Amino acid sequence: MADTPAVSVVIPLYNKGSYIARALNSVFVQTFQNFEVIVVDDGSTDNGAEIVRGFDDPRISLIQQKNAGVSSARNRGIEATRAELIAFLDADDEWMPNHLRTLLKLQDKYPEAGAYGTTYFIKEKDSKAHVASLSEVPREPWEGLLPSYFKAATFGDPPLSASTVAIPRCILKEMDGFNTEEWMGEDIDLWGRIALKYPIAFSWDSKGIYHTEASNRACNRVEPLGEAVFIRTAKEAIDAGKVPPAMQEDLGEYIAQIQIKRAWGNIRAKRPELARDHLNNCVTSKLIREKYWALFWAYVPPSVYEMSSATRRIFTDTMYKARENCLNIFKNWRTHNKIE
């Protein structure tokens, strides 16, 4: 094996002791084996670091630091890497066996790209995994440079995720790594800054698995949200004339989508006045229904919204359990008939 690995894998770890072994196992069974793994324990209070030490493989390194947030952990990991291509994986997610090989193939075919990503399964609580909805990405088995990253990210699940992306070291250095100002959306901030300057390469092959059912996920935190840092970056790029005319409409709708999502975050955090601020600054021609639906709930008392959400959750859980029971009854009926 060469002294310098072909790819470095960075895994931030914070109180994910229940999942880190699954993530690491999915790395070590890759069909491409010339890699190193940098796990950055961001001040965990569980046994995650101990589990990492239990992996007897010279390619794995464990760094421990005081809790400083996921962006700080990823940046610390980047500093420790040796490869020119750096792949990221969250401690509670996992990869399919050909994932690294696919990322390296993309880099070989599209060296001009600023980031490389594959699609991913989304595993939700008590449900089977389903493939991310990527309506604005050319259909499978297409592979190449995304026609419009911002359009794809606006009208579907993000084509890049923190568990399926790889980025060249030189690009990470140019972008100064992950932004440490935000606890939410720090990843899409980096993807957006890269997409403003470089094409994004994508493949449907060798998916990752995004576990939304895992506990202690930052996206499940309910706290007030200010303006996304990327919106400020994007507006500055537009004002400076650095955004090509062909990109401006898609970028504008992407900004609107972020504002609407943040508005919903503030509605859930019982800060409707912040939600209204986001929506009053939201300019969109394609997300009008989404904007005004959020604006409606931004004027409804938080107690009414909470009651409505609880009712919807009960209804959804009941329908899901009923569906599962029906499927099991049907499966047992078919098995019984085959035996007879």
SVG drawing of the C-alpha trace seen along z (x, -y; Angstrom):
<svg xmlns="http://www.w3.org/2000/svg" viewBox="-55 -44 60 72">
<polyline fill="none" stroke="black" stroke-width="0.4" points="0.0,0.0 1.3,-3.5 2.5,-5.7 0.0,-8.4 -3.6,-7.0 -5.7,-7.7 -8.5,-9.0 -9.0,-10.2 -12.2,-9.6 -13.2,-12.1 -15.9,-11.1 -17.0,-13.6 -18.1,-11.8 -20.3,-13.2 -22.2,-10.9 -22.8,-8.4 -21.4,-5.3 -24.4,-3.3 -23.7,-3.8 -20.0,-4.4 -19.1,-0.7 -21.7,-0.4 -20.2,-3.4 -16.6,-2.2 -17.5,1.3 -19.1,-0.1 -15.8,-1.8 -13.6,1.2 -15.6,3.4 -15.2,1.0 -14.1,2.6 -11.3,-0.1 -8.9,0.3 -6.2,-2.4 -7.7,-4.9 -7.1,-6.3 -9.9,-7.1 -9.7,-10.1 -12.3,-10.0 -12.6,-13.2 -14.3,-12.8 -15.8,-16.2 -16.0,-15.8 -18.3,-12.8 -19.6,-11.8 -20.5,-8.2 -18.3,-5.3 -17.8,-6.2 -14.1,-6.9 -13.6,-3.5 -15.4,-1.7 -13.1,-3.4 -10.0,-2.3 -11.3,1.2 -10.8,1.3 -7.4,3.0 -6.5,1.3 -3.4,-0.9 -5.4,-3.0 -7.6,-4.5 -6.7,-7.5 -8.6,-9.0 -8.4,-12.6 -10.1,-13.9 -11.0,-17.5 -13.3,-19.6 -16.8,-19.9 -16.7,-22.6 -19.4,-21.6 -19.5,-19.4 -17.9,-21.9 -14.9,-22.3 -14.6,-18.5 -14.6,-18.1 -12.1,-20.9 -9.8,-19.3 -10.1,-16.1 -9.3,-17.8 -6.1,-19.2 -5.0,-15.6 -5.6,-14.0 -2.9,-13.1 -4.8,-12.3 -5.7,-14.8 -9.4,-13.6 -11.3,-13.8 -14.6,-11.9 -17.0,-12.6 -19.2,-10.2 -21.3,-11.0 -20.9,-8.6 -24.5,-7.4 -24.7,-6.8 -23.0,-4.2 -21.9,-3.4 -22.6,-0.7 -19.4,1.3 -18.5,-0.4 -18.9,-4.0 -15.3,-5.1 -14.5,-3.4 -17.4,-5.4 -16.2,-8.7 -12.7,-8.1 -14.1,-7.2 -16.0,-10.5 -12.8,-12.4 -11.0,-10.7 -13.7,-11.5 -14.5,-15.0 -11.3,-16.6 -12.8,-20.1 -15.6,-19.4 -15.4,-21.0 -17.2,-18.2 -18.3,-14.6 -21.4,-12.9 -23.6,-9.9 -27.2,-9.4 -28.3,-7.9 -31.0,-5.8 -33.0,-7.6 -33.8,-5.3 -36.7,-6.5 -38.0,-5.2 -39.9,-2.0 -39.7,-2.1 -37.7,-0.6 -35.1,-2.8 -36.1,-4.7 -33.9,-6.5 -33.6,-10.2 -36.0,-12.2 -33.8,-13.9 -36.3,-15.1 -34.1,-17.6 -31.2,-15.2 -31.2,-13.3 -32.6,-9.8 -30.7,-6.8 -28.2,-5.5 -27.1,-8.9 -23.7,-10.1 -21.9,-13.4 -21.9,-17.1 -25.2,-18.3 -27.0,-20.6 -27.9,-22.9 -26.8,-22.1 -29.1,-24.9 -32.2,-23.7 -31.6,-20.1 -31.2,-21.2 -34.3,-23.4 -36.8,-21.0 -35.7,-17.7 -33.5,-16.2 -30.0,-17.7 -27.8,-16.0 -24.9,-16.3 -24.9,-15.1 -22.4,-15.1 -22.2,-11.3 -21.8,-10.8 -19.6,-13.7 -15.9,-13.9 -14.1,-17.1 -10.5,-17.7 -8.1,-19.1 -7.3,-22.2 -11.0,-23.1 -11.5,-22.7 -8.4,-24.9 -9.8,-27.5 -13.2,-27.5 -11.5,-27.6 -13.4,-24.4 -16.7,-24.2 -18.2,-27.4 -18.2,-27.2 -20.8,-30.0 -23.8,-27.8 -25.0,-24.6 -27.6,-24.0 -26.9,-24.0 -23.1,-24.2 -22.8,-21.5 -25.1,-23.0 -23.2,-26.3 -20.0,-24.7 -21.7,-22.8 -23.3,-26.1 -20.1,-28.1 -18.4,-25.4 -21.3,-25.3 -21.0,-29.0 -17.6,-28.5 -17.3,-24.9 -19.5,-22.2 -20.7,-19.3 -20.2,-15.7 -22.8,-13.1 -23.5,-9.4 -26.5,-7.2 -24.1,-4.3 -22.9,-3.0 -25.3,-4.8 -24.9,-5.9 -27.5,-5.2 -28.7,-8.3 -30.2,-7.2 -32.8,-9.8 -34.0,-7.4 -30.7,-7.7 -30.8,-9.7 -28.8,-12.9 -29.0,-14.3 -28.5,-18.1 -31.3,-18.4 -33.8,-17.3 -32.8,-20.2 -35.7,-22.8 -34.0,-26.2 -34.5,-29.6 -32.7,-30.1 -31.3,-33.4 -30.5,-34.1 -28.4,-31.3 -24.8,-32.3 -24.9,-31.0 -27.7,-33.5 -25.3,-36.3 -22.6,-34.7 -24.8,-34.3 -26.2,-37.8 -22.7,-39.2 -21.7,-37.1 -24.7,-38.4 -24.0,-42.0 -20.4,-41.5 -21.4,-40.2 -19.8,-36.8 -23.0,-34.8 -23.5,-33.9 -26.9,-35.0 -27.8,-31.4 -27.4,-30.5 -29.2,-33.5 -32.8,-32.3 -32.0,-28.8 -29.9,-30.4 -32.7,-32.8 -35.2,-30.0 -32.6,-28.1 -32.3,-31.0 -36.1,-31.2 -36.2,-27.5 -33.7,-28.0 -35.7,-30.9 -38.9,-28.9 -37.2,-25.9 -35.8,-28.3 -39.2,-29.8 -40.6,-26.4 -37.8,-25.8 -38.7,-29.0 -42.4,-28.1 -41.5,-24.8 -39.3,-26.7 -42.3,-28.9 -40.7,-32.0 -43.3,-33.0 -42.0,-36.5 -38.6,-35.2 -40.4,-33.0 -42.3,-36.1 -39.0,-37.9 -37.6,-35.1 -40.7,-34.9 -41.1,-38.7 -37.6,-38.7 -38.4,-35.6 -38.7,-36.4 -39.9,-33.4 -41.9,-32.7 -41.9,-28.9 -42.3,-28.3 -45.3,-30.6 -47.6,-27.9 -44.8,-26.8 -44.1,-30.4 -47.7,-31.4 -48.5,-28.1 -45.6,-28.7 -46.7,-32.4 -50.2,-31.2 -48.7,-29.1 -46.4,-32.0 -49.6,-33.9 -51.3,-31.0 -50.7,-30.9 -47.9,-28.4 -50.3,-26.4 -52.6,-25.8 -49.6,-24.7 -48.4,-22.3 -51.9,-20.7 -52.2,-20.4 -48.7,-18.8 -49.5,-16.3 -52.8,-15.3 -51.0,-14.8 -48.3,-12.6 -50.9,-10.4 -52.8,-10.1 -49.6,-9.3 -48.5,-6.7 -51.9,-5.0 -52.0,-4.8 -48.5,-3.4 -49.3,-0.7 -52.5,0.2 -50.6,0.5 -47.9,2.7 -50.6,4.9 -52.4,5.3 -49.1,6.2 -48.3,8.8 -51.8,10.3 -51.4,10.5 -47.9,12.0 -49.1,14.7 -52.1,15.5 -49.8,16.0 -47.4,18.2 -50.3,20.3 -51.7,20.8 -48.2,21.9 -47.9,24.5 -51.3,25.9"/>
</svg>
